Amino acid sequence: MPVSKYEAFMRAVELGSITRAAESLGVTQSAVSHMISSLESELGFALLRRGRAGAATTADGERVLPAIRGILASRERLEQTASAIRGLDRGTVRIGTFTSVGVHWLPGIIADFQADYPGVELKLMSGDYHDVEQWLSDGSADIGFVSLPTKLAGETAALAADRLLAVVPASHPLAGAERFPVEELAREPFIGLLETSDRDARGVFEAVGAAARVKYTTKDDYAVIAMVERGLGVSIMPELLLKNCSEAVRCLELDPPAARTIGLCLPDADRAGPATRRFAEYAKEWVRASRESHC
């Protein structure tokens, strides 16, 4: 099944530009434009709005995106399976991840996996919890790291529990305490993530019947830490994200203690390609071995 026109369309959507899509695919801009125009003629309606600012989907183009993603995902599964049958290790695995896993786990997982499967291409997609769940839901990612429990369908596996810690400036009066009471955090100016990704902190406060006094919000985990360093407030963050924090902040266990569970999700496990499943095995084994080595 020729799928080049679908891939050209998807690259233009993902990159927001026909020029960048052409560069990514290694073809000319006119070739990408021709393929997309051919697809539009075939379907009978416009897929993209083209302008000086780039390319964006039309309302009709947005409606067909899930089906086109499905076509490309099916092609990828076919190629992975055919490669496995021939004894070759080829294919592409699209991985959704959030910051802490992307920084502290994925480099090690990828190094182990690519040492054995150098022919498999890994595409990394980094965002927050909401982004990863959206990518897994709409087929943009084949596999993803998630916070459990999740409403996503598919096959999930718990990888590790990760403590949630209070993050306060080093100058804070309670910076030297063994634990930081959650009720006390509720009285302080709080620096949090956007509402779609603040489930960790929200759960901590809800458990004690309190609510945060949110003063600042951001999508960037490390921006939160930088703001705490400057004394702009306090926060609650996962321990994995706080490795190698600067001396300008203190990371304290919460009272009562709290944790998140990091998991791995295969949204379409029955149809996942062999390379995707193999990557999942490597991820599970790497996390297990890493945690045992730190016990």
LINFEN-V114092 format. One record per pair of residues at least 24 apart in sequence whose ideal C-beta (glycine too) atoms are under 10 Angstrom apart, sorted by sequence separation. I is the first residue (numbers start at 1). GAP is how many residues later the second one is. If there is no record, write none. Layout:
i = <I | I>
gap = <GAP | GAP>
This chain:
i = <8 | 12 | 93 | 102 | 167 | 186 | 188 | 189 | 190 | 191 | 192 | 193 | 194 | 197 | 212 | 225 | 238 | 7 | 8 | 11 | 36 | 39 | 43 | 101 | 102 | 182 | 183 | 185 | 186 | 187 | 188 | 189 | 190 | 191 | 192 | 193 | 194 | 262 | 8 | 9 | 91 | 182 | 183 | 184 | 186 | 187 | 189 | 190 | 191 | 192 | 193 | 194 | 225 | 4 | 5 | 8 | 9 | 89 | 90 | 93 | 94 | 95 | 96 | 97 | 99 | 181 | 182 | 183 | 185 | 186 | 188 | 189 | 190 | 191 | 193 | 4 | 7 | 8 | 89 | 91 | 92 | 93 | 94 | 95 | 96 | 97 | 98 | 99 | 182 | 185 | 193 | 5 | 6 | 39 | 89 | 90 | 91 | 92 | 93 | 94 | 95 | 96 | 97 | 98 | 99 | 5 | 6 | 8 | 9 | 18 | 89 | 90 | 91 | 92 | 93 | 94 | 95 | 96 | 97 | 98 | 182 | 193 | 4 | 5 | 8 | 9 | 88 | 89 | 90 | 91 | 92 | 93 | 94 | 95 | 96 | 98 | 101 | 193 | 205 | 5 | 18 | 98 | 191 | 192 | 204 | 2 | 5 | 6 | 17 | 98 | 191 | 203 | 4 | 5 | 13 | 20 | 21 | 97 | 98 | 190 | 191 | 201 | 202 | 4 | 5 | 12 | 13 | 19 | 20 | 96 | 97 | 191 | 201 | 12 | 17 | 18 | 19 | 83 | 96 | 109 | 164 | 191 | 200 | 201 | 5 | 16 | 17 | 18 | 83 | 95 | 96 | 164 | 191 | 200 | 9 | 12 | 16 | 17 | 96 | 97 | 162 | 166 | 189 | 198 | 200 | 9 | 15 | 16 | 17 | 96 | 106 | 164 | 15 | 16 | 80 | 95 | 96 | 105 | 164 | 16 | 94 | 191 | 192 | 12 | 13 | 94 | 189 | 191 | 193 | 12 | 13 | 101 | 102 | 189 | 190 | 191 | 192 | 193 | 12 | 13 | 96 | 97 | 101 | 189 | 190 | 191 | 192 | 193 | 12 | 94 | 96 | 100 | 101 | 188 | 189 | 190 | 191 | 192 | 9 | 94 | 95 | 96 | 97 | 98 | 188 | 189 | 190 | 191 | 208 | 94 | 95 | 96 | 97 | 98 | 187 | 188 | 207 | 208 | 9 | 13 | 93 | 94 | 95 | 96 | 97 | 98 | 185 | 208 | 12 | 13 | 93 | 94 | 95 | 96 | 97 | 98 | 185 | 207 | 92 | 93 | 94 | 95 | 96 | 147 | 184 | 185 | 204 | 208 | 91 | 185 | 207 | 9 | 13 | 147 | 204 | 147 | 204 | 205 | 105 | 180 | 182 | 204 | 9 | 10 | 13 | 105 | 203 | 204 | 9 | 13 | 147 | 172 | 180 | 204 | 167 | 201 | 203 | 6 | 10 | 101 | 167 | 169 | 170 | 200 | 9 | 10 | 101 | 169 | 170 | 172 | 200 | 167 | 168 | 169 | 171 | 174 | 200 | 6 | 7 | 10 | 101 | 167 | 169 | 170 | 199 | 6 | 10 | 80 | 100 | 134 | 166 | 167 | 169 | 172 | 5 | 6 | 9 | 130 | 133 | 168 | 169 | 6 | 7 | 129 | 130 | 133 | 169 | 3 | 6 | 7 | 77 | 128 | 129 | 130 | 131 | 132 | 168 | 169 | 6 | 73 | 76 | 128 | 130 | 131 | 167 | 168 | 72 | 73 | 129 | 130 | 167 | 168 | 185 | 3 | 7 | 70 | 71 | 72 | 73 | 128 | 129 | 130 | 166 | 167 | 3 | 6 | 69 | 70 | 73 | 128 | 129 | 130 | 166 | 167 | 185 | 1 | 69 | 127 | 128 | 129 | 165 | 166 | 167 | 180 | 185 | 3 | 66 | 68 | 69 | 129 | 165 | 166 | 180 | 181 | 184 | 3 | 66 | 67 | 164 | 165 | 180 | 182 | 183 | 1 | 2 | 3 | 65 | 66 | 164 | 165 | 177 | 179 | 180 | 181 | 182 | 1 | 65 | 66 | 163 | 164 | 165 | 167 | 175 | 176 | 178 | 179 | 180 | 181 | 182 | 65 | 163 | 164 | 167 | 175 | 177 | 178 | 179 | 180 | 181 | 182 | 162 | 163 | 165 | 170 | 174 | 175 | 176 | 177 | 179 | 182 | 1 | 162 | 163 | 165 | 170 | 171 | 172 | 175 | 178 | 179 | 161 | 162 | 164 | 167 | 170 | 171 | 172 | 174 | 177 | 179 | 162 | 163 | 169 | 170 | 171 | 160 | 165 | 169 | 170 | 172 | 168 | 169 | 167 | 168 | 167 | 168 | 166 | 167 | 168 | 165 | 166 | 167 | 165 | 166 | 165 | 166 | 131 | 163 | 165 | 166 | 130 | 164 | 165 | 166 | 163 | 164 | 128 | 147 | 163 | 127 | 128 | 165 | 166 | 128 | 164 | 165 | 163 | 164 | 165 | 163 | 164 | 163 | 164 | 162 | 163 | 161 | 162 | 98 | 160 | 161 | 162 | 160 | 161 | 162 | 160 | 161 | 159 | 160 | 158 | 159 | 160 | 158 | 159 | 158 | 159 | 157 | 158 | 156 | 157 | 156 | 157 | 155 | 156 | 157 | 155 | 156 | 14 | 150 | 152 | 154 | 155 | 156 | 148 | 149 | 153 | 154 | 155 | 147 | 148 | 150 | 152 | 154 | 155 | 156 | 147 | 148 | 149 | 152 | 153 | 154 | 155 | 146 | 147 | 148 | 150 | 152 | 153 | 154 | 155 | 146 | 147 | 148 | 153 | 154 | 145 | 146 | 148 | 155 | 103 | 145 | 146 | 154 | 103 | 144 | 145 | 146 | 99 | 144 | 145 | 99 | 100 | 143 | 144 | 146 | 99 | 143 | 144 | 155 | 98 | 99 | 143 | 144 | 157 | 141 | 142 | 143 | 159 | 142 | 143 | 155 | 159 | 14 | 141 | 142 | 143 | 157 | 158 | 157 | 159 | 160 | 139 | 159 | 160 | 136 | 138 | 139 | 143 | 158 | 159 | 10 | 136 | 137 | 142 | 157 | 160 | 161 | 129 | 136 | 142 | 160 | 133 | 135 | 136 | 159 | 132 | 142 | 143 | 133 | 142 | 143 | 105 | 141 | 142 | 104 | 143 | 100 | 101 | 103 | 104 | 142 | 143 | 100 | 103 | 104 | 142 | 145 | 99 | 100 | 101 | 104 | 98 | 100 | 101 | 103 | 104 | 143 | 99 | 100 | 103 | 99 | 100 | 145 | 98 | 100 | 120 | 122 | 120 | 121 | 120 | 119 | 120 | 105 | 122 | 117 | 120 | 120 | 100 | 101 | 117 | 100 | 113 | 116 | 117 | 101 | 98 | 113 | 117 | 113 | 116 | 115 | 113 | 114 | 95 | 96 | 110 | 113 | 109 | 112 | 113 | 96 | 112 | 110 | 113 | 109 | 110 | 112 | 113 | 108 | 109 | 112 | 108 | 109 | 111 | 109 | 110 | 106 | 109 | 112 | 105 | 108 | 109 | 93 | 108 | 93 | 106 | 92 | 95 | 105 | 108 | 109 | 91 | 93 | 94 | 101 | 105 | 108 | 91 | 92 | 93 | 91 | 92 | 93 | 95 | 89 | 90 | 91 | 93 | 95 | 105 | 89 | 93 | 101 | 104 | 91 | 93 | 91 | 95 | 84 | 85 | 89 | 81 | 83 | 84 | 77 | 82 | 83 | 84 | 80 | 81 | 82 | 83 | 80 | 81 | 84 | 77 | 79 | 80 | 81 | 84 | 73 | 77 | 78 | 80 | 77 | 79 | 80 | 74 | 76 | 77 | 80 | 70 | 73 | 77 | 80 | 73 | 74 | 76 | 77 | 73 | 76>
gap = <24 | 24 | 24 | 24 | 24 | 24 | 24 | 24 | 24 | 24 | 24 | 24 | 24 | 24 | 24 | 24 | 24 | 25 | 25 | 25 | 25 | 25 | 25 | 25 | 25 | 25 | 25 | 25 | 25 | 25 | 25 | 25 | 25 | 25 | 25 | 25 | 25 | 25 | 26 | 26 | 26 | 26 | 26 | 26 | 26 | 26 | 26 | 26 | 26 | 26 | 26 | 26 | 26 | 27 | 27 | 27 | 27 | 27 | 27 | 27 | 27 | 27 | 27 | 27 | 27 | 27 | 27 | 27 | 27 | 27 | 27 | 27 | 27 | 27 | 27 | 28 | 28 | 28 | 28 | 28 | 28 | 28 | 28 | 28 | 28 | 28 | 28 | 28 | 28 | 28 | 28 | 29 | 29 | 29 | 29 | 29 | 29 | 29 | 29 | 29 | 29 | 29 | 29 | 29 | 29 | 30 | 30 | 30 | 30 | 30 | 30 | 30 | 30 | 30 | 30 | 30 | 30 | 30 | 30 | 30 | 30 | 30 | 31 | 31 | 31 | 31 | 31 | 31 | 31 | 31 | 31 | 31 | 31 | 31 | 31 | 31 | 31 | 31 | 31 | 32 | 32 | 32 | 32 | 32 | 32 | 33 | 33 | 33 | 33 | 33 | 33 | 33 | 34 | 34 | 34 | 34 | 34 | 34 | 34 | 34 | 34 | 34 | 34 | 35 | 35 | 35 | 35 | 35 | 35 | 35 | 35 | 35 | 35 | 36 | 36 | 36 | 36 | 36 | 36 | 36 | 36 | 36 | 36 | 36 | 37 | 37 | 37 | 37 | 37 | 37 | 37 | 37 | 37 | 37 | 38 | 38 | 38 | 38 | 38 | 38 | 38 | 38 | 38 | 38 | 38 | 39 | 39 | 39 | 39 | 39 | 39 | 39 | 40 | 40 | 40 | 40 | 40 | 40 | 40 | 41 | 41 | 41 | 41 | 42 | 42 | 42 | 42 | 42 | 42 | 43 | 43 | 43 | 43 | 43 | 43 | 43 | 43 | 43 | 44 | 44 | 44 | 44 | 44 | 44 | 44 | 44 | 44 | 44 | 45 | 45 | 45 | 45 | 45 | 45 | 45 | 45 | 45 | 45 | 46 | 46 | 46 | 46 | 46 | 46 | 46 | 46 | 46 | 46 | 46 | 47 | 47 | 47 | 47 | 47 | 47 | 47 | 47 | 47 | 48 | 48 | 48 | 48 | 48 | 48 | 48 | 48 | 48 | 48 | 49 | 49 | 49 | 49 | 49 | 49 | 49 | 49 | 49 | 49 | 50 | 50 | 50 | 50 | 50 | 50 | 50 | 50 | 50 | 50 | 51 | 51 | 51 | 52 | 52 | 52 | 52 | 53 | 53 | 53 | 54 | 54 | 54 | 54 | 55 | 55 | 55 | 55 | 55 | 55 | 56 | 56 | 56 | 56 | 56 | 56 | 57 | 57 | 57 | 58 | 58 | 58 | 58 | 58 | 58 | 58 | 59 | 59 | 59 | 59 | 59 | 59 | 59 | 60 | 60 | 60 | 60 | 60 | 60 | 61 | 61 | 61 | 61 | 61 | 61 | 61 | 61 | 62 | 62 | 62 | 62 | 62 | 62 | 62 | 62 | 62 | 63 | 63 | 63 | 63 | 63 | 63 | 63 | 64 | 64 | 64 | 64 | 64 | 64 | 65 | 65 | 65 | 65 | 65 | 65 | 65 | 65 | 65 | 65 | 65 | 66 | 66 | 66 | 66 | 66 | 66 | 66 | 66 | 67 | 67 | 67 | 67 | 67 | 67 | 67 | 68 | 68 | 68 | 68 | 68 | 68 | 68 | 68 | 68 | 68 | 68 | 69 | 69 | 69 | 69 | 69 | 69 | 69 | 69 | 69 | 69 | 69 | 70 | 70 | 70 | 70 | 70 | 70 | 70 | 70 | 70 | 70 | 71 | 71 | 71 | 71 | 71 | 71 | 71 | 71 | 71 | 71 | 72 | 72 | 72 | 72 | 72 | 72 | 72 | 72 | 73 | 73 | 73 | 73 | 73 | 73 | 73 | 73 | 73 | 73 | 73 | 73 | 74 | 74 | 74 | 74 | 74 | 74 | 74 | 74 | 74 | 74 | 74 | 74 | 74 | 74 | 75 | 75 | 75 | 75 | 75 | 75 | 75 | 75 | 75 | 75 | 75 | 76 | 76 | 76 | 76 | 76 | 76 | 76 | 76 | 76 | 76 | 77 | 77 | 77 | 77 | 77 | 77 | 77 | 77 | 77 | 77 | 78 | 78 | 78 | 78 | 78 | 78 | 78 | 78 | 78 | 78 | 79 | 79 | 79 | 79 | 79 | 80 | 80 | 80 | 80 | 80 | 81 | 81 | 82 | 82 | 83 | 83 | 84 | 84 | 84 | 85 | 85 | 85 | 86 | 86 | 87 | 87 | 88 | 88 | 88 | 88 | 89 | 89 | 89 | 89 | 90 | 90 | 91 | 91 | 91 | 92 | 92 | 92 | 92 | 93 | 93 | 93 | 94 | 94 | 94 | 95 | 95 | 96 | 96 | 97 | 97 | 98 | 98 | 99 | 99 | 99 | 99 | 100 | 100 | 100 | 101 | 101 | 102 | 102 | 103 | 103 | 103 | 104 | 104 | 105 | 105 | 106 | 106 | 107 | 107 | 108 | 108 | 109 | 109 | 109 | 110 | 110 | 111 | 111 | 111 | 111 | 111 | 111 | 112 | 112 | 112 | 112 | 112 | 113 | 113 | 113 | 113 | 113 | 113 | 113 | 114 | 114 | 114 | 114 | 114 | 114 | 114 | 115 | 115 | 115 | 115 | 115 | 115 | 115 | 115 | 116 | 116 | 116 | 116 | 116 | 117 | 117 | 117 | 117 | 118 | 118 | 118 | 118 | 119 | 119 | 119 | 119 | 120 | 120 | 120 | 121 | 121 | 121 | 121 | 121 | 122 | 122 | 122 | 122 | 123 | 123 | 123 | 123 | 123 | 124 | 124 | 124 | 124 | 125 | 125 | 125 | 125 | 126 | 126 | 126 | 126 | 126 | 126 | 127 | 127 | 127 | 128 | 128 | 128 | 129 | 129 | 129 | 129 | 129 | 129 | 130 | 130 | 130 | 130 | 130 | 130 | 130 | 131 | 131 | 131 | 131 | 132 | 132 | 132 | 132 | 133 | 133 | 133 | 134 | 134 | 134 | 135 | 135 | 135 | 136 | 136 | 137 | 137 | 137 | 137 | 137 | 137 | 138 | 138 | 138 | 138 | 138 | 139 | 139 | 139 | 139 | 140 | 140 | 140 | 140 | 140 | 140 | 141 | 141 | 141 | 142 | 142 | 142 | 143 | 143 | 153 | 153 | 154 | 154 | 155 | 156 | 156 | 157 | 157 | 158 | 158 | 159 | 160 | 161 | 161 | 162 | 162 | 162 | 162 | 163 | 164 | 165 | 165 | 166 | 166 | 167 | 168 | 168 | 169 | 169 | 169 | 169 | 170 | 170 | 170 | 171 | 171 | 172 | 172 | 173 | 173 | 173 | 173 | 174 | 174 | 174 | 175 | 175 | 175 | 176 | 176 | 177 | 177 | 177 | 178 | 178 | 178 | 179 | 179 | 180 | 180 | 181 | 181 | 181 | 181 | 181 | 182 | 182 | 182 | 182 | 182 | 182 | 183 | 183 | 183 | 184 | 184 | 184 | 184 | 185 | 185 | 185 | 185 | 185 | 185 | 186 | 186 | 186 | 186 | 187 | 187 | 188 | 188 | 189 | 189 | 189 | 190 | 190 | 190 | 191 | 191 | 191 | 191 | 192 | 192 | 192 | 192 | 193 | 193 | 193 | 194 | 194 | 194 | 194 | 194 | 195 | 195 | 195 | 195 | 196 | 196 | 196 | 197 | 197 | 197 | 197 | 198 | 198 | 198 | 198 | 199 | 199 | 199 | 199 | 200 | 200>
